C-alpha cells in the first residue's frame, strides 16, 4: 500500500489538472453564439451533466460580455467551450470566423481558456427535442439556443470521459 503522501500527491495532480488532464472539480461553460442570441450552458462541478442556464440577447460590444458575466458569474466556470459553426464539409466559413473573433473577446474578458466544439446540427437537434416536447413556436424560439448550448457541452463532456 502506498504511503499517505504519495496518495495525496496523486490526488492533487488529478484533482487540479497537473497530470496532463482536466481537473476533477471544474465547472465548464458552453456558448452557442449566434448573431442575435447566445445560448449559455454550464456543467456541474464534476463535469458530468450539462444544464442550459439562459440566453443573452445580443446588443453588441462590451454589453454582450457584461451580460455573459452576469449570467455566468454565480457558476464561476474555469473553462469556456464555444460551439464552432463549421460547414457540412468541415471547413470554416464567415460565421465561424465571427464566432472565433467573439470567443477571443470572451477569453480575454473572463481570463479563461477557450475551447471550440463542432456544433454542426446542434440547433437542428435542439429544435427536434423542443418539438417533441410539444412547445409552441414562440417558446421553442426562446429556448433553442439554451438547449443547443447544453448539447454542445454534453458532446464536449462526453469526449472527456
C-alpha positions, 0 to 999 in steps of 0.5 A: 500500500502506498504511503499517505503522501504519495496518495495525496500527491496523486490526488492533487495532480488529478484533482487540479489538472497537473497530470496532463488532464482536466481537473476533477472539480471544474465547472465548464461553460458552453456558448452557442453564439449566434448573431442575435442570441447566445445560448449559455450552458454550464456543467456541474462541478464534476463535469458530468451533466450539462444544464442550459442556464439562459440566453443573452440577447445580443446588443453588441460590444462590451454589453454582450460580455457584461451580460455573459458575466452576469449570467455566468458569474454565480457558476464561476466556470474555469473553462469556456467551450464555444460551439464552432459553426463549421460547414457540412464539409468541415471547413470554416466559413464567415460565421465561424470566423465571427464566432472565433473573433467573439470567443477571443473577446470572451477569453480575454474578458473572463481570463479563461481558456477557450475551447471550440466544439463542432456544433454542426446540427446542434440547433437542428437537434435542439429544435427536434427535442423542443418539438417533441416536447410539444412547445409552441413556436414562440417558446421553442424560439426562446429556448433553442439556443439554451438547449443547443448550448447544453448539447454542445457541452454534453458532446464536449463532456462526453469526449472527456470521459 
